[in-house]
Amino acid sequence: METKLDGATGITYNRVMRITTGKVVGGQIVVEGEPLSEGSTVTILIPDAGTFALSEEDEAALLEAIAEADRGELLDAEDVLKRLR
């Protein structure tokens, strides 16, 4: 299922995601479990010793922010920069 992010550019993202793990072997990422489809676009997160834990309140706020984004309740970069000034 695709959701349009920007009507002007037609940029979309796929809301159906799969999480998997893997290891770097010989400079290549080897995925554990079911292989990914050829041509899949992936995002790689590397665990760091600087990890953190969220409080229940912060986790709830983060989940609500994600839900807002999924509903299309977003600010474009121009609005964010205006607010920062």
Phi and psi in radians as a Rosetta constraint file:
Dihedral C 1 N 2 CA 2 C 2 CIRCULARHARMONIC -1.759 0.35
Dihedral N 2 CA 2 C 2 N 3 CIRCULARHARMONIC 2.500 0.35
Dihedral C 2 N 3 CA 3 C 3 CIRCULARHARMONIC -2.139 0.35
Dihedral N 3 CA 3 C 3 N 4 CIRCULARHARMONIC 2.212 0.35
Dihedral C 3 N 4 CA 4 C 4 CIRCULARHARMONIC -1.276 0.35
Dihedral N 4 CA 4 C 4 N 5 CIRCULARHARMONIC 2.258 0.35
Dihedral C 4 N 5 CA 5 C 5 CIRCULARHARMONIC -1.626 0.35
Dihedral N 5 CA 5 C 5 N 6 CIRCULARHARMONIC -0.695 0.35
Dihedral C 5 N 6 CA 6 C 6 CIRCULARHARMONIC -2.423 0.35
Dihedral N 6 CA 6 C 6 N 7 CIRCULARHARMONIC 1.913 0.35
Dihedral C 6 N 7 CA 7 C 7 CIRCULARHARMONIC -1.080 0.35
Dihedral N 7 CA 7 C 7 N 8 CIRCULARHARMONIC -0.514 0.35
Dihedral C 7 N 8 CA 8 C 8 CIRCULARHARMONIC -1.249 0.35
Dihedral N 8 CA 8 C 8 N 9 CIRCULARHARMONIC -0.723 0.35
Dihedral C 8 N 9 CA 9 C 9 CIRCULARHARMONIC -1.727 0.35
Dihedral N 9 CA 9 C 9 N 10 CIRCULARHARMONIC -0.297 0.35
Dihedral C 9 N 10 CA 10 C 10 CIRCULARHARMONIC 1.318 0.35
Dihedral N 10 CA 10 C 10 N 11 CIRCULARHARMONIC 0.242 0.35
Dihedral C 10 N 11 CA 11 C 11 CIRCULARHARMONIC -1.143 0.35
Dihedral N 11 CA 11 C 11 N 12 CIRCULARHARMONIC 2.334 0.35
Dihedral C 11 N 12 CA 12 C 12 CIRCULARHARMONIC -2.304 0.35
Dihedral N 12 CA 12 C 12 N 13 CIRCULARHARMONIC 2.895 0.35
Dihedral C 12 N 13 CA 13 C 13 CIRCULARHARMONIC -2.401 0.35
Dihedral N 13 CA 13 C 13 N 14 CIRCULARHARMONIC 2.760 0.35
Dihedral C 13 N 14 CA 14 C 14 CIRCULARHARMONIC -1.662 0.35
Dihedral N 14 CA 14 C 14 N 15 CIRCULARHARMONIC 2.069 0.35
Dihedral C 14 N 15 CA 15 C 15 CIRCULARHARMONIC -1.369 0.35
Dihedral N 15 CA 15 C 15 N 16 CIRCULARHARMONIC -0.207 0.35
Dihedral C 15 N 16 CA 16 C 16 CIRCULARHARMONIC -1.612 0.35
Dihedral N 16 CA 16 C 16 N 17 CIRCULARHARMONIC 1.976 0.35
Dihedral C 16 N 17 CA 17 C 17 CIRCULARHARMONIC -2.147 0.35
Dihedral N 17 CA 17 C 17 N 18 CIRCULARHARMONIC 2.750 0.35
Dihedral C 17 N 18 CA 18 C 18 CIRCULARHARMONIC -2.244 0.35
Dihedral N 18 CA 18 C 18 N 19 CIRCULARHARMONIC 2.382 0.35
Dihedral C 18 N 19 CA 19 C 19 CIRCULARHARMONIC -1.850 0.35
Dihedral N 19 CA 19 C 19 N 20 CIRCULARHARMONIC 2.320 0.35
Dihedral C 19 N 20 CA 20 C 20 CIRCULARHARMONIC -2.506 0.35
Dihedral N 20 CA 20 C 20 N 21 CIRCULARHARMONIC 2.954 0.35
Dihedral C 20 N 21 CA 21 C 21 CIRCULARHARMONIC -2.168 0.35
Dihedral N 21 CA 21 C 21 N 22 CIRCULARHARMONIC 2.906 0.35
Dihedral C 21 N 22 CA 22 C 22 CIRCULARHARMONIC -2.888 0.35
Dihedral N 22 CA 22 C 22 N 23 CIRCULARHARMONIC -3.110 0.35
Dihedral C 22 N 23 CA 23 C 23 CIRCULARHARMONIC -2.372 0.35
Dihedral N 23 CA 23 C 23 N 24 CIRCULARHARMONIC 2.669 0.35
Dihedral C 23 N 24 CA 24 C 24 CIRCULARHARMONIC -1.491 0.35
Dihedral N 24 CA 24 C 24 N 25 CIRCULARHARMONIC 2.153 0.35
Dihedral C 24 N 25 CA 25 C 25 CIRCULARHARMONIC -2.278 0.35
Dihedral N 25 CA 25 C 25 N 26 CIRCULARHARMONIC 2.032 0.35
Dihedral C 25 N 26 CA 26 C 26 CIRCULARHARMONIC 1.056 0.35
Dihedral N 26 CA 26 C 26 N 27 CIRCULARHARMONIC 0.596 0.35
Dihedral C 26 N 27 CA 27 C 27 CIRCULARHARMONIC 1.427 0.35
Dihedral N 27 CA 27 C 27 N 28 CIRCULARHARMONIC -0.017 0.35
Dihedral C 27 N 28 CA 28 C 28 CIRCULARHARMONIC -1.964 0.35
Dihedral N 28 CA 28 C 28 N 29 CIRCULARHARMONIC 2.595 0.35
Dihedral C 28 N 29 CA 29 C 29 CIRCULARHARMONIC -1.535 0.35
Dihedral N 29 CA 29 C 29 N 30 CIRCULARHARMONIC 2.115 0.35
Dihedral C 29 N 30 CA 30 C 30 CIRCULARHARMONIC -1.819 0.35
Dihedral N 30 CA 30 C 30 N 31 CIRCULARHARMONIC 2.016 0.35
Dihedral C 30 N 31 CA 31 C 31 CIRCULARHARMONIC -1.406 0.35
Dihedral N 31 CA 31 C 31 N 32 CIRCULARHARMONIC 2.350 0.35
Dihedral C 31 N 32 CA 32 C 32 CIRCULARHARMONIC -1.462 0.35
Dihedral N 32 CA 32 C 32 N 33 CIRCULARHARMONIC 2.569 0.35
Dihedral C 32 N 33 CA 33 C 33 CIRCULARHARMONIC 1.396 0.35
Dihedral N 33 CA 33 C 33 N 34 CIRCULARHARMONIC -2.586 0.35
Dihedral C 33 N 34 CA 34 C 34 CIRCULARHARMONIC -1.069 0.35
Dihedral N 34 CA 34 C 34 N 35 CIRCULARHARMONIC 2.282 0.35
Dihedral C 34 N 35 CA 35 C 35 CIRCULARHARMONIC -1.183 0.35
Dihedral N 35 CA 35 C 35 N 36 CIRCULARHARMONIC 2.698 0.35
Dihedral C 35 N 36 CA 36 C 36 CIRCULARHARMONIC -1.392 0.35
Dihedral N 36 CA 36 C 36 N 37 CIRCULARHARMONIC 2.697 0.35
Dihedral C 36 N 37 CA 37 C 37 CIRCULARHARMONIC -1.217 0.35
Dihedral N 37 CA 37 C 37 N 38 CIRCULARHARMONIC 2.494 0.35
Dihedral C 37 N 38 CA 38 C 38 CIRCULARHARMONIC -0.965 0.35
Dihedral N 38 CA 38 C 38 N 39 CIRCULARHARMONIC 2.296 0.35
Dihedral C 38 N 39 CA 39 C 39 CIRCULARHARMONIC 1.521 0.35
Dihedral N 39 CA 39 C 39 N 40 CIRCULARHARMONIC 0.042 0.35
Dihedral C 39 N 40 CA 40 C 40 CIRCULARHARMONIC -1.053 0.35
Dihedral N 40 CA 40 C 40 N 41 CIRCULARHARMONIC 2.454 0.35
Dihedral C 40 N 41 CA 41 C 41 CIRCULARHARMONIC -1.612 0.35
Dihedral N 41 CA 41 C 41 N 42 CIRCULARHARMONIC 2.285 0.35
Dihedral C 41 N 42 CA 42 C 42 CIRCULARHARMONIC -2.189 0.35
Dihedral N 42 CA 42 C 42 N 43 CIRCULARHARMONIC 2.698 0.35
Dihedral C 42 N 43 CA 43 C 43 CIRCULARHARMONIC -2.017 0.35
Dihedral N 43 CA 43 C 43 N 44 CIRCULARHARMONIC 2.309 0.35
Dihedral C 43 N 44 CA 44 C 44 CIRCULARHARMONIC -1.936 0.35
Dihedral N 44 CA 44 C 44 N 45 CIRCULARHARMONIC 2.152 0.35
Dihedral C 44 N 45 CA 45 C 45 CIRCULARHARMONIC -1.945 0.35
Dihedral N 45 CA 45 C 45 N 46 CIRCULARHARMONIC 2.240 0.35
Dihedral C 45 N 46 CA 46 C 46 CIRCULARHARMONIC -1.904 0.35
Dihedral N 46 CA 46 C 46 N 47 CIRCULARHARMONIC 2.038 0.35
Dihedral C 46 N 47 CA 47 C 47 CIRCULARHARMONIC -0.996 0.35
Dihedral N 47 CA 47 C 47 N 48 CIRCULARHARMONIC 2.498 0.35
Dihedral C 47 N 48 CA 48 C 48 CIRCULARHARMONIC -2.239 0.35
Dihedral N 48 CA 48 C 48 N 49 CIRCULARHARMONIC 2.687 0.35
Dihedral C 48 N 49 CA 49 C 49 CIRCULARHARMONIC -1.104 0.35
Dihedral N 49 CA 49 C 49 N 50 CIRCULARHARMONIC -0.309 0.35
Dihedral C 49 N 50 CA 50 C 50 CIRCULARHARMONIC -1.548 0.35
Dihedral N 50 CA 50 C 50 N 51 CIRCULARHARMONIC 0.650 0.35
Dihedral C 50 N 51 CA 51 C 51 CIRCULARHARMONIC -1.244 0.35
Dihedral N 51 CA 51 C 51 N 52 CIRCULARHARMONIC 2.905 0.35
Dihedral C 51 N 52 CA 52 C 52 CIRCULARHARMONIC -2.538 0.35
Dihedral N 52 CA 52 C 52 N 53 CIRCULARHARMONIC 2.874 0.35
Dihedral C 52 N 53 CA 53 C 53 CIRCULARHARMONIC -2.097 0.35
Dihedral N 53 CA 53 C 53 N 54 CIRCULARHARMONIC 2.485 0.35
Dihedral C 53 N 54 CA 54 C 54 CIRCULARHARMONIC -1.628 0.35
Dihedral N 54 CA 54 C 54 N 55 CIRCULARHARMONIC 2.551 0.35
Dihedral C 54 N 55 CA 55 C 55 CIRCULARHARMONIC -1.223 0.35
Dihedral N 55 CA 55 C 55 N 56 CIRCULARHARMONIC 2.905 0.35
Dihedral C 55 N 56 CA 56 C 56 CIRCULARHARMONIC -1.037 0.35
Dihedral N 56 CA 56 C 56 N 57 CIRCULARHARMONIC -0.680 0.35
Dihedral C 56 N 57 CA 57 C 57 CIRCULARHARMONIC -1.158 0.35
Dihedral N 57 CA 57 C 57 N 58 CIRCULARHARMONIC -0.764 0.35
Dihedral C 57 N 58 CA 58 C 58 CIRCULARHARMONIC -1.162 0.35
Dihedral N 58 CA 58 C 58 N 59 CIRCULARHARMONIC -0.674 0.35
Dihedral C 58 N 59 CA 59 C 59 CIRCULARHARMONIC -1.119 0.35
Dihedral N 59 CA 59 C 59 N 60 CIRCULARHARMONIC -0.734 0.35
Dihedral C 59 N 60 CA 60 C 60 CIRCULARHARMONIC -1.084 0.35
Dihedral N 60 CA 60 C 60 N 61 CIRCULARHARMONIC -0.728 0.35
Dihedral C 60 N 61 CA 61 C 61 CIRCULARHARMONIC -1.125 0.35
Dihedral N 61 CA 61 C 61 N 62 CIRCULARHARMONIC -0.708 0.35
Dihedral C 61 N 62 CA 62 C 62 CIRCULARHARMONIC -1.125 0.35
Dihedral N 62 CA 62 C 62 N 63 CIRCULARHARMONIC -0.778 0.35
Dihedral C 62 N 63 CA 63 C 63 CIRCULARHARMONIC -1.120 0.35
Dihedral N 63 CA 63 C 63 N 64 CIRCULARHARMONIC -0.648 0.35
Dihedral C 63 N 64 CA 64 C 64 CIRCULARHARMONIC -1.164 0.35
Dihedral N 64 CA 64 C 64 N 65 CIRCULARHARMONIC -0.689 0.35
Dihedral C 64 N 65 CA 65 C 65 CIRCULARHARMONIC -1.102 0.35
Dihedral N 65 CA 65 C 65 N 66 CIRCULARHARMONIC -0.701 0.35
Dihedral C 65 N 66 CA 66 C 66 CIRCULARHARMONIC -1.112 0.35
Dihedral N 66 CA 66 C 66 N 67 CIRCULARHARMONIC -0.744 0.35
Dihedral C 66 N 67 CA 67 C 67 CIRCULARHARMONIC -1.096 0.35
Dihedral N 67 CA 67 C 67 N 68 CIRCULARHARMONIC -0.704 0.35
Dihedral C 67 N 68 CA 68 C 68 CIRCULARHARMONIC -1.061 0.35
Dihedral N 68 CA 68 C 68 N 69 CIRCULARHARMONIC -0.782 0.35
Dihedral C 68 N 69 CA 69 C 69 CIRCULARHARMONIC -1.088 0.35
Dihedral N 69 CA 69 C 69 N 70 CIRCULARHARMONIC -0.730 0.35
Dihedral C 69 N 70 CA 70 C 70 CIRCULARHARMONIC -1.089 0.35
Dihedral N 70 CA 70 C 70 N 71 CIRCULARHARMONIC -0.529 0.35
Dihedral C 70 N 71 CA 71 C 71 CIRCULARHARMONIC -1.442 0.35
Dihedral N 71 CA 71 C 71 N 72 CIRCULARHARMONIC -0.039 0.35
Dihedral C 71 N 72 CA 72 C 72 CIRCULARHARMONIC 1.500 0.35
Dihedral N 72 CA 72 C 72 N 73 CIRCULARHARMONIC 0.200 0.35
Dihedral C 72 N 73 CA 73 C 73 CIRCULARHARMONIC -1.487 0.35
Dihedral N 73 CA 73 C 73 N 74 CIRCULARHARMONIC 1.346 0.35
Dihedral C 73 N 74 CA 74 C 74 CIRCULARHARMONIC -2.100 0.35
Dihedral N 74 CA 74 C 74 N 75 CIRCULARHARMONIC 2.767 0.35
Dihedral C 74 N 75 CA 75 C 75 CIRCULARHARMONIC -1.865 0.35
Dihedral N 75 CA 75 C 75 N 76 CIRCULARHARMONIC 2.434 0.35
Dihedral C 75 N 76 CA 76 C 76 CIRCULARHARMONIC -1.428 0.35
Dihedral N 76 CA 76 C 76 N 77 CIRCULARHARMONIC 2.912 0.35
Dihedral C 76 N 77 CA 77 C 77 CIRCULARHARMONIC -0.999 0.35
Dihedral N 77 CA 77 C 77 N 78 CIRCULARHARMONIC -0.656 0.35
Dihedral C 77 N 78 CA 78 C 78 CIRCULARHARMONIC -1.060 0.35
Dihedral N 78 CA 78 C 78 N 79 CIRCULARHARMONIC -0.766 0.35
Dihedral C 78 N 79 CA 79 C 79 CIRCULARHARMONIC -1.138 0.35
Dihedral N 79 CA 79 C 79 N 80 CIRCULARHARMONIC -0.702 0.35
Dihedral C 79 N 80 CA 80 C 80 CIRCULARHARMONIC -1.081 0.35
Dihedral N 80 CA 80 C 80 N 81 CIRCULARHARMONIC -0.787 0.35
Dihedral C 80 N 81 CA 81 C 81 CIRCULARHARMONIC -1.122 0.35
Dihedral N 81 CA 81 C 81 N 82 CIRCULARHARMONIC -0.668 0.35
Dihedral C 81 N 82 CA 82 C 82 CIRCULARHARMONIC -1.066 0.35
Dihedral N 82 CA 82 C 82 N 83 CIRCULARHARMONIC -0.726 0.35
Dihedral C 82 N 83 CA 83 C 83 CIRCULARHARMONIC -1.164 0.35
Dihedral N 83 CA 83 C 83 N 84 CIRCULARHARMONIC -0.537 0.35
Dihedral C 83 N 84 CA 84 C 84 CIRCULARHARMONIC -1.308 0.35
Dihedral N 84 CA 84 C 84 N 85 CIRCULARHARMONIC -0.404 0.35
